[in-house]
Amino acid sequence: MNPLVRPRNDRVIAGVCSAVARRFDMKASTVRLLSVLLVLFAGLSLWAYVLLWIVIPNE
């Protein structure tokens, strides 16, 4: 399993979704879509994204 780090080259905003995708061996676009759906329909706050942005280190 890959370490949870934000990549320098596969970022859209901060690289959080890309980091999660690499960690769990998924496509980044799938994780991005799931995160948008969670924000819109499950009430997951954008604060979770910001928190992960702060917590997950850069590559």
KOLGU-4560 file (N, C-alpha, C; in nm, 3 decimals, padded with zeros to 5 digits):
<recs>
<n_xx: 00.083 n_yy: -00.117 n_zz: 00.000 ca_xx: 00.000 ca_yy: 00.000 ca_zz: 00.000 c_xx: 00.089 c_yy: 00.125 c_zz: 00.000 mol: A seq: 1 type: MET>
<n_xx: 00.052 n_yy: 00.223 n_zz: -00.078 ca_xx: 00.129 ca_yy: 00.346 ca_zz: -00.088 c_xx: 00.107 c_yy: 00.433 c_zz: 00.036 mol: A seq: 2 type: ASN>
<n_xx: 00.206 n_yy: 00.514 n_zz: 00.070 ca_xx: 00.187 ca_yy: 00.605 ca_zz: 00.184 c_xx: 00.089 c_yy: 00.716 c_zz: 00.147 mol: A seq: 3 type: PRO>
<n_xx: 00.027 n_yy: 00.775 n_zz: 00.246 ca_xx: -00.070 ca_yy: 00.881 ca_zz: 00.225 c_xx: 00.003 c_yy: 01.015 c_zz: 00.218 mol: A seq: 4 type: LEU>
<n_xx: 00.039 n_yy: 01.055 n_zz: 00.098 ca_xx: 00.105 ca_yy: 01.183 ca_zz: 00.074 c_xx: 00.040 c_yy: 01.249 c_zz: -00.047 mol: A seq: 5 type: VAL>
<n_xx: 00.035 n_yy: 01.382 n_zz: -00.046 ca_xx: -00.022 ca_yy: 01.457 ca_zz: -00.158 c_xx: 00.083 c_yy: 01.469 c_zz: -00.268 mol: A seq: 6 type: ARG>
<n_xx: 00.052 n_yy: 01.420 n_zz: -00.388 ca_xx: 00.150 ca_yy: 01.426 ca_zz: -00.497 c_xx: 00.169 c_yy: 01.569 c_zz: -00.546 mol: A seq: 7 type: PRO>
<n_xx: 00.283 n_yy: 01.594 n_zz: -00.605 ca_xx: 00.312 ca_yy: 01.729 ca_zz: -00.655 c_xx: 00.255 c_yy: 01.752 c_zz: -00.795 mol: A seq: 8 type: ARG>
<n_xx: 00.229 n_yy: 01.647 n_zz: -00.871 ca_xx: 00.192 ca_yy: 01.667 ca_zz: -01.011 c_xx: 00.048 c_yy: 01.631 c_zz: -01.046 mol: A seq: 9 type: ASN>
<n_xx: -00.022 n_yy: 01.555 n_zz: -00.968 ca_xx: -00.158 ca_yy: 01.512 ca_zz: -01.002 c_xx: -00.259 c_yy: 01.581 c_zz: -00.911 mol: A seq: 10 type: ASP>
<n_xx: -00.259 n_yy: 01.714 n_zz: -00.913 ca_xx: -00.346 ca_yy: 01.792 ca_zz: -00.826 c_xx: -00.449 c_yy: 01.868 c_zz: -00.908 mol: A seq: 11 type: ARG>
<n_xx: -00.567 n_yy: 01.885 n_zz: -00.849 ca_xx: -00.665 ca_yy: 01.976 ca_zz: -00.905 c_xx: -00.671 c_yy: 02.099 c_zz: -00.816 mol: A seq: 12 type: VAL>
<n_xx: -00.692 n_yy: 02.078 n_zz: -00.686 ca_xx: -00.689 ca_yy: 02.189 ca_zz: -00.590 c_xx: -00.570 c_yy: 02.171 c_zz: -00.497 mol: A seq: 13 type: ILE>
<n_xx: -00.575 n_yy: 02.068 n_zz: -00.414 ca_xx: -00.468 ca_yy: 02.048 ca_zz: -00.317 c_xx: -00.405 c_yy: 01.911 c_zz: -00.325 mol: A seq: 14 type: ALA>
<n_xx: -00.462 n_yy: 01.820 n_zz: -00.401 ca_xx: -00.406 ca_yy: 01.687 ca_zz: -00.413 c_xx: -00.460 c_yy: 01.588 c_zz: -00.312 mol: A seq: 15 type: GLY>
<n_xx: -00.563 n_yy: 01.625 n_zz: -00.238 ca_xx: -00.618 ca_yy: 01.536 ca_zz: -00.135 c_xx: -00.682 c_yy: 01.414 c_zz: -00.198 mol: A seq: 16 type: VAL>
<n_xx: -00.765 n_yy: 01.433 n_zz: -00.298 ca_xx: -00.832 ca_yy: 01.320 ca_zz: -00.363 c_xx: -00.731 c_yy: 01.229 c_zz: -00.433 mol: A seq: 17 type: CYS>
<n_xx: -00.630 n_yy: 01.289 n_zz: -00.491 ca_xx: -00.526 ca_yy: 01.210 ca_zz: -00.556 c_xx: -00.448 c_yy: 01.128 c_zz: -00.454 mol: A seq: 18 type: SER>
<n_xx: -00.422 n_yy: 01.185 n_zz: -00.337 ca_xx: -00.352 ca_yy: 01.112 ca_zz: -00.232 c_xx: -00.434 c_yy: 00.993 c_zz: -00.183 mol: A seq: 19 type: ALA>
<n_xx: -00.562 n_yy: 01.015 n_zz: -00.163 ca_xx: -00.651 ca_yy: 00.906 ca_zz: -00.119 c_xx: -00.660 c_yy: 00.799 c_zz: -00.227 mol: A seq: 20 type: VAL>
<n_xx: -00.667 n_yy: 00.841 n_zz: -00.353 ca_xx: -00.674 ca_yy: 00.745 ca_zz: -00.463 c_xx: -00.549 c_yy: 00.659 c_zz: -00.471 mol: A seq: 21 type: ALA>
<n_xx: -00.434 n_yy: 00.721 n_zz: -00.457 ca_xx: -00.308 ca_yy: 00.644 ca_zz: -00.460 c_xx: -00.300 c_yy: 00.547 c_zz: -00.342 mol: A seq: 22 type: ARG>
<n_xx: -00.345 n_yy: 00.593 n_zz: -00.227 ca_xx: -00.337 ca_yy: 00.510 ca_zz: -00.106 c_xx: -00.419 c_yy: 00.383 c_zz: -00.121 mol: A seq: 23 type: ARG>
<n_xx: -00.540 n_yy: 00.395 n_zz: -00.180 ca_xx: -00.630 ca_yy: 00.281 ca_zz: -00.192 c_xx: -00.633 c_yy: 00.222 c_zz: -00.331 mol: A seq: 24 type: PHE>
<n_xx: -00.535 n_yy: 00.258 n_zz: -00.415 ca_xx: -00.519 ca_yy: 00.203 ca_zz: -00.549 c_xx: -00.646 c_yy: 00.219 c_zz: -00.633 mol: A seq: 25 type: ASP>
<n_xx: -00.692 n_yy: 00.343 n_zz: -00.642 ca_xx: -00.810 ca_yy: 00.378 ca_zz: -00.720 c_xx: -00.773 c_yy: 00.487 c_zz: -00.819 mol: A seq: 26 type: MET>
<n_xx: -00.865 n_yy: 00.519 n_zz: -00.909 ca_xx: -00.845 ca_yy: 00.631 ca_zz: -00.999 c_xx: -00.878 c_yy: 00.760 c_zz: -00.924 mol: A seq: 27 type: LYS>
<n_xx: -00.801 n_yy: 00.863 n_zz: -00.951 ca_xx: -00.824 ca_yy: 00.992 ca_zz: -00.885 c_xx: -00.959 c_yy: 01.051 c_zz: -00.924 mol: A seq: 28 type: ALA>
<n_xx: -01.001 n_yy: 01.031 n_zz: -01.049 ca_xx: -01.129 ca_yy: 01.085 ca_zz: -01.093 c_xx: -01.246 c_yy: 01.020 c_zz: -01.017 mol: A seq: 29 type: SER>
<n_xx: -01.232 n_yy: 00.893 n_zz: -00.984 ca_xx: -01.336 ca_yy: 00.825 ca_zz: -00.907 c_xx: -01.346 c_yy: 00.883 c_zz: -00.767 mol: A seq: 30 type: THR>
<n_xx: -01.233 n_yy: 00.906 n_zz: -00.704 ca_xx: -01.232 ca_yy: 00.964 ca_zz: -00.569 c_xx: -01.286 c_yy: 01.106 c_zz: -00.572 mol: A seq: 31 type: VAL>
<n_xx: -01.251 n_yy: 01.181 n_zz: -00.674 ca_xx: -01.303 ca_yy: 01.318 ca_zz: -00.687 c_xx: -01.454 c_yy: 01.319 c_zz: -00.702 mol: A seq: 32 type: ARG>
<n_xx: -01.506 n_yy: 01.229 n_zz: -00.784 ca_xx: -01.651 ca_yy: 01.219 ca_zz: -00.803 c_xx: -01.720 c_yy: 01.180 c_zz: -00.673 mol: A seq: 33 type: LEU>
<n_xx: -01.665 n_yy: 01.082 n_zz: -00.603 ca_xx: -01.722 ca_yy: 01.040 ca_zz: -00.475 c_xx: -01.720 c_yy: 01.151 c_zz: -00.372 mol: A seq: 34 type: LEU>
<n_xx: -01.614 n_yy: 01.228 n_zz: -00.370 ca_xx: -01.605 ca_yy: 01.336 ca_zz: -00.272 c_xx: -01.707 c_yy: 01.446 c_zz: -00.302 mol: A seq: 35 type: SER>
<n_xx: -01.728 n_yy: 01.476 n_zz: -00.429 ca_xx: -01.829 ca_yy: 01.576 ca_zz: -00.465 c_xx: -01.969 c_yy: 01.525 c_zz: -00.430 mol: A seq: 36 type: VAL>
<n_xx: -01.995 n_yy: 01.399 n_zz: -00.457 ca_xx: -02.126 ca_yy: 01.341 ca_zz: -00.422 c_xx: -02.148 c_yy: 01.340 c_zz: -00.271 mol: A seq: 37 type: LEU>
<n_xx: -02.044 n_yy: 01.311 n_zz: -00.195 ca_xx: -02.057 ca_yy: 01.313 ca_zz: -00.049 c_xx: -02.085 c_yy: 01.454 c_zz: 00.003 mol: A seq: 38 type: LEU>
<n_xx: -02.023 n_yy: 01.552 n_zz: -00.056 ca_xx: -02.047 ca_yy: 01.690 ca_zz: -00.015 c_xx: -02.190 c_yy: 01.730 c_zz: -00.047 mol: A seq: 39 type: VAL>
<n_xx: -02.237 n_yy: 01.695 n_zz: -00.165 ca_xx: -02.369 ca_yy: 01.737 ca_zz: -00.208 c_xx: -02.484 c_yy: 01.661 c_zz: -00.141 mol: A seq: 40 type: LEU>
<n_xx: -02.470 n_yy: 01.531 n_zz: -00.128 ca_xx: -02.583 ca_yy: 01.449 ca_zz: -00.084 c_xx: -02.574 c_yy: 01.397 c_zz: 00.058 mol: A seq: 41 type: PHE>
<n_xx: -02.455 n_yy: 01.379 n_zz: 00.110 ca_xx: -02.442 ca_yy: 01.322 ca_zz: 00.245 c_xx: -02.412 c_yy: 01.429 c_zz: 00.348 mol: A seq: 42 type: ALA>
<n_xx: -02.398 n_yy: 01.552 n_zz: 00.305 ca_xx: -02.374 ca_yy: 01.660 ca_zz: 00.400 c_xx: -02.232 c_yy: 01.664 c_zz: 00.455 mol: A seq: 43 type: GLY>
<n_xx: -02.142 n_yy: 01.593 n_zz: 00.392 ca_xx: -02.003 ca_yy: 01.598 ca_zz: 00.435 c_xx: -01.951 c_yy: 01.738 c_zz: 00.409 mol: A seq: 44 type: LEU>
<n_xx: -01.895 n_yy: 01.797 n_zz: 00.508 ca_xx: -01.853 ca_yy: 01.936 ca_zz: 00.498 c_xx: -01.723 c_yy: 01.951 c_zz: 00.420 mol: A seq: 45 type: SER>
<n_xx: -01.705 n_yy: 02.066 n_zz: 00.362 ca_xx: -01.579 ca_yy: 02.097 ca_zz: 00.296 c_xx: -01.467 c_yy: 02.113 c_zz: 00.398 mol: A seq: 46 type: LEU>
<n_xx: -01.506 n_yy: 02.129 n_zz: 00.525 ca_xx: -01.404 ca_yy: 02.136 ca_zz: 00.630 c_xx: -01.323 c_yy: 02.008 c_zz: 00.637 mol: A seq: 47 type: TRP>
<n_xx: -01.385 n_yy: 01.894 n_zz: 00.605 ca_xx: -01.312 ca_yy: 01.767 ca_zz: 00.604 c_xx: -01.200 c_yy: 01.770 c_zz: 00.499 mol: A seq: 48 type: ALA>
<n_xx: -01.229 n_yy: 01.828 n_zz: 00.382 ca_xx: -01.129 ca_yy: 01.841 ca_zz: 00.277 c_xx: -01.015 c_yy: 01.931 c_zz: 00.323 mol: A seq: 49 type: TYR>
<n_xx: -01.052 n_yy: 02.044 n_zz: 00.384 ca_xx: -00.951 ca_yy: 02.138 ca_zz: 00.432 c_xx: -00.866 c_yy: 02.074 c_zz: 00.542 mol: A seq: 50 type: VAL>
<n_xx: -00.928 n_yy: 01.999 n_zz: 00.629 ca_xx: -00.854 ca_yy: 01.930 ca_zz: 00.735 c_xx: -00.755 c_yy: 01.829 c_zz: 00.676 mol: A seq: 51 type: LEU>
<n_xx: -00.800 n_yy: 01.752 n_zz: 00.578 ca_xx: -00.709 ca_yy: 01.657 ca_zz: 00.513 c_xx: -00.598 c_yy: 01.729 c_zz: 00.439 mol: A seq: 52 type: LEU>
<n_xx: -00.628 n_yy: 01.845 n_zz: 00.383 ca_xx: -00.527 ca_yy: 01.926 ca_zz: 00.314 c_xx: -00.416 c_yy: 01.965 c_zz: 00.411 mol: A seq: 53 type: TRP>
<n_xx: -00.454 n_yy: 01.996 n_zz: 00.534 ca_xx: -00.357 ca_yy: 02.036 ca_zz: 00.634 c_xx: -00.280 c_yy: 01.915 c_zz: 00.690 mol: A seq: 54 type: ILE>
<n_xx: -00.350 n_yy: 01.803 n_zz: 00.709 ca_xx: -00.292 ca_yy: 01.687 ca_zz: 00.777 c_xx: -00.203 c_yy: 01.604 c_zz: 00.686 mol: A seq: 55 type: VAL>
<n_xx: -00.243 n_yy: 01.584 n_zz: 00.561 ca_xx: -00.167 ca_yy: 01.498 ca_zz: 00.469 c_xx: -00.045 c_yy: 01.574 c_zz: 00.418 mol: A seq: 56 type: ILE>
<n_xx: 00.074 n_yy: 01.520 n_zz: 00.438 ca_xx: 00.196 ca_yy: 01.592 ca_zz: 00.395 c_xx: 00.216 c_yy: 01.588 c_zz: 00.244 mol: A seq: 57 type: PRO>
<n_xx: 00.296 n_yy: 01.682 n_zz: 00.197 ca_xx: 00.335 ca_yy: 01.683 ca_zz: 00.056 c_xx: 00.432 c_yy: 01.568 c_zz: 00.027 mol: A seq: 58 type: ASN>
<n_xx: 00.442 n_yy: 01.536 n_zz: -00.098 ca_xx: 00.534 ca_yy: 01.431 ca_zz: -00.142 c_xx: 00.678 c_yy: 01.479 c_zz: -00.126 mol: A seq: 59 type: GLU>
</recs>
